[in-house]
Amino acid sequence: MPYIDGFVIAVPTANKEKFLAHARQFDSIFLEFGATRVVEGWGDDVPHGQVTDFFRAVAAKDDETVAFSWVEWPDKATRDAGMKKMMDDPRMDPSATPMPFDGKRMIFGGFDLALELTG
């Protein structure tokens, strides 16, 4: 059964191209280690809520845009093995390739596919 990793990140709006270049580099590693699809979304119609919202979730500042990304894996076992390989891969060293956003404010999690509808 497919497995999904989801990420929400506050990215300085001025760093959009740096974010996409960073994503191209690291998303290819996800694919190399078994992911079947990686999607990067750049906030366009992200409302501010009255109780909670994406902005609050990542403590986004006025000069930041919320990015929403996900990685699709064929199953959790492939994901677990792929993520272990990524953590051990020297290309993932943040001192060699710094993130163009504050990684401490990124939220992420792994999800079992509960329902999928296609058209």
C-alpha positions in Angstrom: 0.0 0.0 0.0 1.4 3.5 -0.9 2.9 5.6 1.8 3.3 9.4 1.9 5.6 11.8 3.6 4.2 15.3 3.9 6.1 18.6 4.6 5.0 22.1 5.4 7.7 24.8 5.3 8.0 28.6 5.7 10.3 29.8 2.9 11.5 33.4 2.5 9.5 34.6 -0.5 12.7 36.0 -2.0 14.2 32.5 -1.8 11.7 30.8 -4.1 14.3 30.0 -6.8 16.8 28.8 -4.2 14.1 26.6 -2.7 13.2 25.1 -6.0 16.9 24.5 -6.8 17.3 22.8 -3.4 14.2 20.7 -4.0 15.4 19.6 -7.4 18.6 18.4 -5.8 17.1 16.6 -2.9 13.9 15.4 -4.6 16.1 13.4 -7.1 17.6 11.6 -4.1 14.1 10.6 -2.8 13.5 9.1 -6.3 16.9 7.5 -6.3 16.1 5.7 -3.0 12.7 4.4 -4.1 10.1 7.2 -4.0 7.7 7.1 -7.0 6.7 10.8 -7.0 7.7 14.1 -5.3 5.6 17.2 -5.4 6.5 20.7 -4.4 3.7 23.3 -3.9 4.2 27.0 -3.5 1.5 28.8 -1.5 -0.9 30.8 -3.6 -4.3 30.7 -2.0 -3.4 30.0 1.7 -5.9 31.7 4.0 -5.2 32.9 7.5 -7.5 31.1 9.9 -9.1 32.3 13.1 -7.9 29.4 15.2 -5.1 27.7 13.2 -3.7 27.6 9.8 -0.6 26.7 7.7 1.1 30.0 8.7 0.8 29.4 12.4 1.9 25.8 12.0 5.3 26.9 10.7 5.5 30.3 12.4 5.6 32.0 8.9 6.6 35.6 8.8 5.2 38.3 6.6 8.0 37.9 4.1 7.7 34.2 3.8 5.5 31.9 1.7 4.2 28.5 2.9 5.4 25.6 0.8 3.5 22.2 0.9 5.3 19.2 -0.4 4.9 15.4 -0.4 6.8 12.3 -1.3 5.0 9.2 -2.5 6.5 5.8 -1.8 5.3 2.4 -3.0 5.0 1.2 0.6 6.2 2.0 4.2 9.1 -0.5 4.0 10.5 1.2 0.9 10.1 4.6 2.6 11.8 3.4 5.8 14.7 2.0 3.8 14.9 5.1 1.6 14.8 7.5 4.5 17.6 5.6 6.2 19.7 5.8 3.1 19.0 9.5 2.8 20.1 10.2 6.4 23.3 8.3 5.8 24.0 10.0 2.4 26.7 12.7 2.5 24.7 14.7 0.0 22.2 15.4 2.8 24.8 17.1 5.0 23.3 20.6 5.6 26.7 22.1 6.0 27.5 21.2 2.4 24.1 22.2 1.1 22.4 24.7 3.4 18.6 24.9 3.4 17.1 28.1 2.0 14.6 28.1 4.8 14.6 27.6 8.6 14.4 23.8 8.9 13.5 24.0 12.6 10.1 25.4 11.6 9.4 22.6 9.1 6.6 20.2 10.1 6.5 16.7 8.6 5.1 13.3 9.0 4.5 9.9 7.4 1.0 8.9 6.4 -0.7 5.6 5.4 -2.9 6.1 2.3 -6.5 6.0 3.7 -8.5 6.9 0.6 -7.7 7.7 -3.0 -10.1 8.9 -5.6 -9.1 9.5 -9.2 -11.0 11.0 -12.2 
